[in-house]
């Protein structure tokens, strides 16, 4: 699957990079991410109309230890980013757009797309029933040479 769905557990909402670094540090991180990707989506190669790309945090969830670990940052077009957070797209009335983009990028049928989305929501529901510990040490390792303080 080229474009995956990454629903953040409800108990992890607002526990992210942006809420743990200064605005200046976040701006530096996201702008580095955009430049590295040459202002194109790293999944579909597209660009948004209002702004070309957005910075998406890549998380790994250790379901045994209940640790949410930052593994990297990726530049995504706004539509791919919407798919990553398709639950939010549903709330905001953009579900159909996200669903169609998910099918197109992955070359999925409607049936297969529904299966994958339902699996993602089941995993989200399970993970949302737990409290998670946030691990953003990836940032410290990445930025040692830049002397950023977290």
C-alpha positions in Angstrom: 0.0 0.0 0.0 1.6 3.3 -1.1 -0.7 5.6 0.9 -1.5 4.4 4.4 -4.0 5.6 6.9 -2.5 6.7 10.2 -5.2 7.5 12.7 -3.8 9.0 15.9 -5.4 7.4 19.0 -7.9 9.7 20.7 -5.8 9.6 23.9 -2.8 11.0 21.9 -4.5 14.0 20.3 -2.4 17.1 20.7 0.6 15.0 21.9 2.8 15.7 18.9 5.9 17.5 17.8 4.3 20.9 17.5 3.0 20.9 21.0 6.5 19.9 22.4 8.8 22.4 20.6 8.7 26.1 20.1 7.0 27.7 17.1 10.5 28.6 15.8 11.8 25.0 16.1 8.6 23.6 14.5 8.9 26.1 11.6 12.6 25.1 11.1 11.8 21.4 11.1 8.8 21.6 8.7 10.6 23.9 6.3 13.6 21.5 6.2 11.2 18.7 5.5 9.6 20.7 2.6 12.9 21.6 1.1 14.2 18.0 1.3 11.2 16.8 -0.7 11.6 19.7 -3.2 8.1 20.9 -2.2 6.4 17.8 -3.7 4.4 15.1 -2.0 6.7 12.2 -1.1 3.8 9.8 -1.8 2.0 10.9 -4.9 4.4 13.6 -6.2 1.6 16.2 -6.2 1.3 19.6 -4.8 -1.6 21.5 -3.1 -3.1 24.6 -4.6 -3.1 26.8 -1.5 0.3 25.5 -0.3 2.4 22.7 -2.0 3.0 20.4 1.0 2.4 19.9 4.7 4.7 18.2 7.2 3.4 14.9 8.6 4.8 13.2 11.7 5.5 9.5 11.2 4.7 7.6 14.4 5.3 4.0 15.5 3.0 2.6 18.2 4.4 -0.1 20.5 1.1 -1.8 21.4 2.7 -3.8 24.2 4.5 -1.0 26.0 2.0 1.8 25.0 4.7 4.1 23.6 4.1 6.5 20.7 7.5 7.1 19.1 8.3 9.6 16.5 10.2 8.0 13.6 10.4 10.9 11.1 8.8 13.7 9.2 7.5 13.5 5.6 6.2 16.1 3.2 2.7 15.4 1.9 0.3 17.2 -0.4 -2.8 18.3 1.5 -4.9 15.5 0.0 -2.5 12.7 1.0 -2.3 14.3 4.4 -6.1 14.3 4.6 -6.0 10.6 3.9 -3.5 9.9 6.7 -6.1 11.6 9.1 -9.2 10.3 7.3 -11.2 10.4 10.6 -10.6 14.2 10.7 -11.6 14.4 7.0 -14.9 12.7 7.9 -15.5 15.2 10.7 -14.7 18.1 8.4 -16.9 16.9 5.5 -14.0 15.9 3.3 -14.4 12.1 3.6 -15.4 11.5 -0.1 -12.4 13.5 -1.4 -10.0 11.6 0.9 -11.6 8.2 0.1 -11.3 8.8 -3.7 -7.7 9.9 -3.3 -6.9 6.8 -1.2 -8.3 4.6 -4.0 -6.5 6.4 -6.8 -3.0 6.5 -5.2 -3.2 2.8 -4.2 -5.1 1.7 -7.3 -7.7 0.2 -5.0 -11.3 -0.8 -5.7 -14.0 0.7 -3.5 -14.4 -2.6 -1.7 -10.7 -2.9 -0.9 -10.5 0.7 0.2 -13.4 0.2 2.6 -11.7 -2.9 4.0 -8.4 -1.1 4.7 -10.2 2.0 6.1 -12.3 -0.2 8.4 -9.2 -2.0 9.6 -7.6 1.4 10.4 -10.6 2.5 12.4 -10.7 -0.8 14.4 -7.0 -0.3 15.2 -7.7 3.3 16.2 -10.5 2.2 18.5 -8.3 -0.3 20.2 -5.4 2.1 20.6 -7.7 4.9 21.8 -8.7 2.8 24.8 -5.2 3.2 26.3 -2.9 6.0 27.6 0.3 6.3 25.7 3.8 7.6 26.5 5.2 10.1 24.0 8.8 9.5 22.7 10.1 12.3 20.5 13.8 11.4 21.1 14.1 11.1 17.2 14.2 14.9 17.2 17.0 15.1 19.7 19.1 12.6 17.7 18.3 14.4 14.4 19.2 17.8 15.7 22.2 17.2 17.8 24.4 19.0 15.3 21.9 21.9 15.1 22.1 22.5 18.9 18.3 22.6 19.4 17.1 22.3 22.9 13.9 20.3 23.6 
